[in-house]
Amino acid sequence: MVLKRVATATSLVVRHVRAYGDLIADDVESASAALVRRLWVGIVLAAAVAFSVVMACVWVIAATWDTPARQWLIGGLFGLFVLASVAAFLVLKALNNPPPRLLPKTRLEWEKDRVLLDDILARSGGAT
């Protein structure tokens, strides 16, 4: 009788360990795929914005090249980029987002199993 209970419990533990392994693998795969997508989109966006800004600056400087406003325009563009950099730094510093939780699906399943196990132990008189 005791041996049958141990065998059943062992089988249950092995199935849960395998299921947790699958959940962890799924969580890691989902997180890495999302990270790779965001990284590539961010790289393309940053490159496109940088190229667009550089081309706009070259166009404006070329348009004012033979005028007395050329020096002021170059200085104004420099000041504009300094202000944009300072503003971006302040916004980035103000963002205080907590990092995403690690393995959310696995954590949820562990919590469900913990509640179920507490309930089973309470019924059997084995809870402390």
N, C-alpha and C positions, 0 to 999 in steps of 0.2 A: 504494500500500500504506500509506504513512504517512498520507495524507489520509483513508483509510478508518478507520484507528485513531483519528485526531483526531476524526472525525465520530462514531464510536462512543463515545469518551470524553465528547464534548460532550453527546451524547444522554443518556448515563448521569448526567452531572452535572446536567443540566436536570431529569431525573426525580427525582433525589435532592433537589434544591432544592425542587421542588414538594411532594414527600413531607414534607420538613422543615417547609415552610410549613403543610401540613395538620396535622402533629403539634403544632406550636406553637399553631395556632388551637384545636385540640382541648384542649390543656393549659390555655390561657387561659380557654376557655369553661367547662371543668369547674371550674376554680378559682373563677371569678367566680360561677358558679351556686351552688357550695357556700358561698361567702362570703355571698351575698345571703340564702340560706336560714338560715344561722346567725345573721346579723344580725337578721332579722325575728323569729326564735324568741327570741333574746336580748332584744329590745325588748319583746315581749309578756310574756315571763317576768318581766323587771324591773318592768314596769308592774303586773302582777298581784301580785307579791310586795309591792311598795311599797303598793299599795292595800289588800291584806290586812292588812299590819302597821299601817297607819294606822287602819283600821276596828277592829282588835283593841284598839289603844290607846284609841281613842275609847270603845269599849264598856266597857273596864276603868275608865277615868276616870269615865264616866257612872255606872257601878255604885257607885263609891266617893265620889260627889260630896258627899253629905250626911253623910259620916263624917269623923272626925278623921284618918283614914289617907290622905286625898286628897293632901296635900302630899308625904307620904313615897312614895306611889305614883308621882306625877309625877317626883320625884327619882330613884326606882328605875328607872323607864323610861328616863330620860335616861342614867343610869349604864350600864344594859344596852346601849343603843345605842352609847355610847362604847366599851364593851368589844367589842362586835361589830365596830365599825369598825376598832379597833386589831387585832383578830384577823384580819379580812379583809385588812387591809393587810400584816400579817406573812406570811400565807399567799401572797398575791399576790407579795410580794417574794421568797419562797422558791421560787416556781415559776420554774425556769430552763430552760424548754422552748426548744429551738432552733426557729427558724421553719422551716416546711416548705420543702423544696427547690424551687427554681424550675424549671418545665418538666420534670417527672420523666420523662415518656414520651419527650420529645425527647432528653434526656440519655442515656437507655438506648439509643435508636437510634443516637445519635452514637458511643457506646462500642462498639456492635456493628460499626458501619461502620469505626471506627478500627482495630479488631482485624483485620477483613477486609482493609482497605487495607494494613496492615502486613504481613499474610501475602502478599498479592499482590506487594507491592514486594520482599519478601524472596525470593520465588521468581524474580522477574525480575532480581534483582541490583541493583535501584535503591535499596535501603534503605541508610541511612547509619549 
